[in-house]
Amino acid sequence: MNKSRDILFILKRQMLPVEERKPGSLIATWVTFNNTNESTVEYGEGNLVRSKSGYRTKFVDSGPQKRELYIHRVILDDLEPGKTYRKF
């Protein structure tokens, strides 16, 4: 996958806690035009040394073009509160 070309946008507001009572968890959500083979986030404190896979859902918009988009979601549940992570 050519990450710079295939990712349509990342939904920043969707970087949400999985459970309010479980610090260090969030859901990463992004959208692509292509049905990619995987939904994976690479992340780490400095280098991208960790990865997690999730799932994707097909969405067809209601406009006249009926565009097909794919919504990807990955649960990151091993983050340490107070640390800064890089991601892609």
C-alpha positions as CSV (number, residue, x, y, z in Angstrom):
1,M,0.0,0.0,0.0
2,N,1.3,3.5,-0.9
3,K,0.3,5.1,2.4
4,S,0.6,8.7,1.2
5,R,-1.7,8.1,-1.8
6,D,-4.3,5.6,-0.5
7,I,-5.3,7.3,2.8
8,L,-8.1,9.7,2.2
9,F,-8.2,11.2,5.7
10,I,-7.7,10.4,9.3
11,L,-10.6,11.2,11.6
12,K,-8.8,13.0,14.4
13,R,-11.9,13.1,16.5
14,Q,-12.1,9.4,16.3
15,M,-9.0,8.9,18.3
16,L,-11.2,8.0,21.3
17,P,-10.7,6.0,24.5
18,V,-12.0,2.4,24.1
19,E,-13.3,2.4,27.7
20,E,-13.4,5.4,30.0
21,R,-12.1,3.1,32.8
22,K,-9.2,1.8,30.7
23,P,-6.4,4.4,30.4
24,G,-4.0,3.8,27.5
25,S,-6.6,2.7,25.0
26,L,-7.9,4.4,21.9
27,I,-9.5,3.6,18.5
28,A,-7.6,4.9,15.4
29,T,-10.0,5.5,12.5
30,W,-9.2,6.4,8.9
31,V,-10.8,6.3,5.5
32,T,-9.5,5.1,2.1
33,F,-11.0,4.9,-1.4
34,N,-9.4,1.5,-2.0
35,N,-10.3,-1.8,-0.4
36,T,-6.8,-2.5,1.0
37,N,-5.8,-5.9,2.2
38,E,-5.3,-4.9,5.8
39,S,-6.1,-2.3,8.4
40,T,-2.9,-1.8,10.3
41,V,-1.5,1.0,12.5
42,E,2.3,1.2,13.1
43,Y,3.2,3.2,16.1
44,G,5.8,3.7,18.8
45,E,7.4,6.2,21.2
46,G,10.2,7.0,18.8
47,N,10.4,4.5,16.0
48,L,7.3,2.7,14.6
49,V,8.2,-0.6,16.3
50,R,4.7,-1.8,17.2
51,S,1.8,-2.7,15.0
52,K,-1.9,-3.6,15.5
53,S,-4.4,-4.8,12.9
54,G,-8.1,-4.1,13.0
55,Y,-11.0,-4.2,10.5
56,R,-12.6,-2.2,7.7
57,T,-16.2,-1.5,6.7
58,K,-17.4,-0.6,3.2
59,F,-19.4,2.6,3.1
60,V,-21.3,3.9,0.0
61,D,-22.2,7.5,0.2
62,S,-25.8,8.7,-0.7
63,G,-24.7,11.2,-3.3
64,P,-25.2,10.9,-7.0
65,Q,-21.8,9.3,-7.6
66,K,-22.4,6.6,-4.9
67,R,-18.7,6.6,-4.0
68,E,-17.4,3.6,-2.2
69,L,-15.2,4.4,0.8
70,Y,-13.6,2.0,3.4
71,I,-13.6,3.0,7.0
72,H,-10.7,1.4,9.0
73,R,-10.6,1.0,12.7
74,V,-7.8,-0.4,14.9
75,I,-8.0,-0.6,18.7
76,L,-4.7,0.4,20.4
77,D,-4.9,-0.9,24.0
78,D,-1.3,-1.0,25.1
79,L,-0.4,2.7,25.3
80,E,1.1,4.2,28.5
81,P,-0.8,7.4,29.7
82,G,1.4,10.5,29.6
83,K,3.7,9.2,26.8
84,T,3.8,10.6,23.3
85,Y,3.6,8.2,20.4
86,R,4.2,8.5,16.6
87,K,1.8,6.7,14.3
88,F,1.0,5.9,10.7
